């Protein structure tokens, strides 16, 4: 089954469109369109933007956006991710608001007292000749400084591994999901292979390959010996001989 990026790229090329055409039609910046096609989702501001841009791009190409968004959720967000709900008052709160507030006699007396105090304060402020404007400016400046210093939230970490292995020449590949699990792939091939799961182990007969994990390239050290990797959502590590799959 083609990946998210391959599905978008193939549909765009079938319609003889380039990235600039898509950018003009969708109003999505070209670098984000390329990131979607390369599955480099970390380049986008966050998961909400990824899903929104996927829907827009898919609809423009005449694809089913629901299929692509669900594949993204399954591969990068996990089954326990919750969709953000729109903010706003509940239906019960809206009904209460339409009915209007109710005031008891004690509340009316308190409101009268507050009105008198507010009038006295206003008279005092007017007698100062507008001297409070400078303190208001200082307060506003401090608030703006605090807002500017707030750090941006870190992007959500993927909960599953989406692995893509592209041999440059025919290469022996063996993959499983961890010690004691059955082998899911074992073959010499020059075709790109994809593996998904909470954990993926791969043994490569040659190092002349390119690997991407969750849209990010993985460095393969040069050498003549086979090499093995263990991939988890936290990252990748080389496996010593004896801990590699199919050995």
C-alpha positions as CSV (number, residue, x, y, z in Angstrom):
1,X,0.0,0.0,0.0
2,X,1.5,3.4,-0.9
3,X,2.4,5.7,1.9
4,X,0.8,9.1,2.6
5,X,3.6,11.0,0.8
6,X,3.6,8.6,-2.2
7,X,-0.2,8.8,-2.5
8,X,-0.1,12.6,-2.6
9,X,2.9,12.8,-5.0
10,X,1.5,10.2,-7.4
11,X,-1.9,11.9,-7.5
12,X,-0.2,15.3,-8.1
13,X,2.0,14.0,-10.9
14,X,-0.9,12.2,-12.6
15,X,-2.6,15.6,-12.8
16,X,0.6,17.2,-14.2
17,X,0.8,19.7,-11.3
18,X,3.9,21.0,-9.7
19,X,4.3,22.2,-6.1
20,X,3.8,25.9,-7.2
21,X,0.4,25.0,-8.8
22,X,-0.7,23.2,-5.6
23,X,0.6,26.1,-3.4
24,X,-1.5,28.6,-5.4
25,X,-4.7,26.5,-5.2
26,X,-4.5,25.4,-1.6
27,X,-2.7,28.5,-0.1
28,X,-0.4,26.1,1.7
29,X,3.3,27.1,1.6
30,X,5.5,25.0,-0.7
31,X,7.8,23.8,2.0
32,X,4.9,22.3,4.0
33,X,3.6,20.6,0.8
34,X,7.0,19.0,0.2
35,X,7.2,18.0,3.9
36,X,3.8,16.2,3.5
37,X,5.0,14.3,0.4
38,X,8.3,13.4,2.1
39,X,6.5,12.5,5.3
40,X,8.7,15.0,7.2
41,X,5.9,15.9,9.6
42,X,8.2,17.3,12.1
43,X,8.7,20.4,9.8
44,X,5.1,21.4,10.3
45,X,3.9,23.4,13.4
46,X,2.1,20.5,15.0
47,X,-0.2,17.5,14.5
48,X,-3.3,19.7,14.1
49,X,-1.7,21.5,11.2
50,X,-0.6,18.2,9.6
51,X,-4.2,16.9,9.6
52,X,-5.6,20.1,8.3
53,X,-3.1,20.4,5.5
54,X,-3.5,16.7,4.6
55,X,-7.3,17.2,4.3
56,X,-6.9,20.3,2.1
57,X,-4.2,18.8,-0.1
58,X,-6.1,15.5,-0.5
59,X,-9.4,17.3,-1.4
60,X,-7.6,19.5,-4.0
61,X,-6.3,16.3,-5.7
62,X,-9.6,14.5,-5.5
63,X,-8.5,12.0,-2.9
64,X,-10.3,10.7,0.2
65,X,-8.9,12.9,3.0
66,X,-10.3,10.6,5.7
67,X,-8.1,7.7,4.6
68,X,-4.9,9.7,4.7
69,X,-5.7,11.4,8.1
70,X,-6.5,8.0,9.6
71,X,-3.2,6.5,8.4
72,X,-1.4,9.5,9.9
73,X,-3.1,9.0,13.2
74,X,-2.4,5.3,13.3
75,X,1.3,5.8,12.4
76,X,2.3,8.9,14.3
77,X,-0.3,9.7,17.0
78,X,-1.3,6.2,18.4
79,X,-4.7,4.8,19.1
80,X,-5.1,6.6,22.4
81,X,-4.8,10.1,20.9
82,X,-7.9,12.2,21.2
83,X,-9.2,14.7,18.6
84,X,-9.3,18.3,19.9
85,X,-12.9,19.4,20.7
86,X,-14.1,22.9,19.8
87,X,-13.9,25.4,22.6
88,X,-17.1,27.0,23.8
89,X,-19.8,27.0,26.5
90,X,-21.8,23.8,26.9
91,X,-25.5,23.7,25.8
92,X,-26.6,23.9,29.4
93,X,-24.5,27.0,30.0
94,X,-26.0,28.6,26.8
95,X,-29.5,27.8,28.1
96,X,-28.7,29.5,31.4
97,X,-27.3,32.5,29.6
98,X,-30.5,32.9,27.5
99,X,-32.6,32.7,30.7
100,X,-30.5,35.6,32.1
101,X,-29.1,36.0,35.6
102,X,-31.3,35.9,38.7
103,X,-30.7,38.4,41.6
104,X,-31.7,38.1,45.2
105,X,-32.5,41.2,47.4
106,X,-29.1,40.8,49.1
107,X,-27.3,40.7,45.7
108,X,-29.1,44.0,44.7
109,X,-27.9,45.7,47.8
110,X,-24.4,44.5,47.2
111,X,-24.5,45.8,43.7
112,X,-25.7,49.2,44.9
113,X,-22.7,49.4,47.4
114,X,-20.3,48.4,44.6
115,X,-21.7,51.2,42.4
116,X,-21.2,53.8,45.1
117,X,-17.6,52.7,45.7
118,X,-16.9,52.7,41.9
119,X,-18.2,56.3,41.7
120,X,-16.0,57.5,44.5
121,X,-13.0,55.8,42.9
122,X,-13.8,57.4,39.5
123,X,-14.0,60.9,41.2
124,X,-10.6,60.3,42.8
125,X,-9.0,59.3,39.5
126,X,-10.3,62.3,37.7
127,X,-8.9,64.6,40.4
128,X,-5.4,63.2,39.8
129,X,-5.4,64.7,36.3
130,X,-4.8,61.5,34.3
131,X,-1.6,60.5,36.3
132,X,-2.4,56.8,36.1
133,X,-1.7,56.5,32.4
134,X,2.0,55.8,32.8
135,X,1.4,52.9,35.2
136,X,-1.1,51.4,32.8
137,X,1.6,51.6,30.0
138,X,4.2,49.9,32.3
139,X,1.7,47.2,33.1
140,X,1.0,46.6,29.4
141,X,4.7,46.5,28.6
142,X,5.3,43.9,31.3
143,X,2.5,41.8,30.1
144,X,3.8,41.9,26.5
145,X,7.3,40.9,27.8
146,X,5.9,37.9,29.7
147,X,3.9,36.7,26.6
148,X,6.9,37.0,24.4
149,X,9.1,34.9,26.8
150,X,6.6,32.0,26.9
151,X,8.2,29.0,25.2
152,X,6.5,27.2,22.3
153,X,5.1,23.8,23.1
154,X,7.2,20.9,21.9
155,X,5.7,18.8,19.1
156,X,4.1,15.5,20.1
157,X,6.4,12.5,20.1
158,X,5.3,9.7,17.7
159,X,4.0,6.6,19.6
160,X,4.8,4.1,16.8
161,X,7.6,3.5,14.3
162,X,7.0,4.1,10.6
163,X,10.1,2.8,8.8
164,X,11.1,3.1,5.2
165,X,14.2,1.2,3.8
166,X,15.4,2.0,0.3
167,X,18.2,-0.3,-1.0
168,X,20.5,1.3,-3.6
169,X,21.5,-2.1,-4.9
170,X,19.9,-5.6,-4.2
171,X,20.2,-6.1,-0.5
172,X,19.3,-8.8,2.0
173,X,16.7,-7.5,4.5
174,X,15.2,-9.2,7.5
175,X,12.8,-7.6,9.9
176,X,10.8,-8.4,13.0
177,X,9.2,-6.6,16.0
178,X,11.6,-7.6,18.7
179,X,13.2,-10.7,20.3
180,X,10.9,-13.7,20.3
181,X,8.6,-12.3,17.6
182,X,8.1,-13.9,14.2
183,X,10.0,-12.6,11.2
184,X,7.8,-10.3,9.1
185,X,10.1,-9.9,6.1
186,X,13.1,-11.8,4.8
187,X,14.3,-11.3,1.2
188,X,17.0,-9.9,-1.0
189,X,15.4,-7.0,-2.9
190,X,16.1,-3.6,-4.4
191,X,12.6,-2.3,-3.8
192,X,11.7,0.1,-1.1
193,X,10.2,-1.6,2.0
194,X,8.0,-0.2,4.8
195,X,7.6,-1.6,8.3
196,X,5.4,-0.2,11.1
197,X,4.9,-1.1,14.8
198,X,5.7,0.0,18.3
199,X,9.2,-1.6,17.8
200,X,11.0,-2.7,14.6
201,X,14.3,-4.5,14.2
202,X,16.1,-4.7,10.9
203,X,19.1,-6.6,9.6
204,X,20.7,-5.4,6.4
205,X,23.2,-7.5,4.4
206,X,24.7,-4.3,2.9
207,X,25.0,-0.8,4.2
208,X,24.3,0.8,0.8
209,X,20.8,1.7,1.8
210,X,18.8,4.8,2.8
211,X,16.5,4.7,5.9
212,X,13.8,7.1,7.1
213,X,12.1,6.7,10.5
214,X,8.9,8.7,11.0
215,X,10.0,10.9,8.1
216,X,13.5,11.6,9.4
217,X,16.7,10.2,7.8
218,X,18.7,7.6,9.8
219,X,22.5,7.6,9.4
220,X,24.0,4.3,8.3
221,X,27.7,4.1,9.0
222,X,29.9,3.0,6.1
223,X,31.5,-0.5,6.1
224,X,31.6,-3.9,4.5
225,X,29.8,-5.9,7.3
226,X,26.1,-6.4,7.7
227,X,24.4,-4.0,10.1
228,X,21.4,-4.3,12.4
229,X,19.1,-1.6,13.9
230,X,16.5,-1.5,16.6
231,X,13.9,1.3,16.2
232,X,11.5,2.6,18.8
233,X,9.5,5.9,18.9
234,X,12.4,7.3,21.0
235,X,15.0,6.7,18.3
236,X,17.3,4.2,16.6
237,X,20.4,2.2,17.7
238,X,22.7,-0.3,16.1
239,X,22.5,-3.9,17.3
240,X,25.5,-5.9,18.1
241,X,26.0,-9.3,16.5
242,X,23.8,-11.9,18.3
243,X,21.0,-9.4,18.9
244,X,20.1,-8.9,15.3
245,X,17.0,-10.6,13.7
246,X,17.4,-13.8,11.7
247,X,20.8,-14.5,13.4
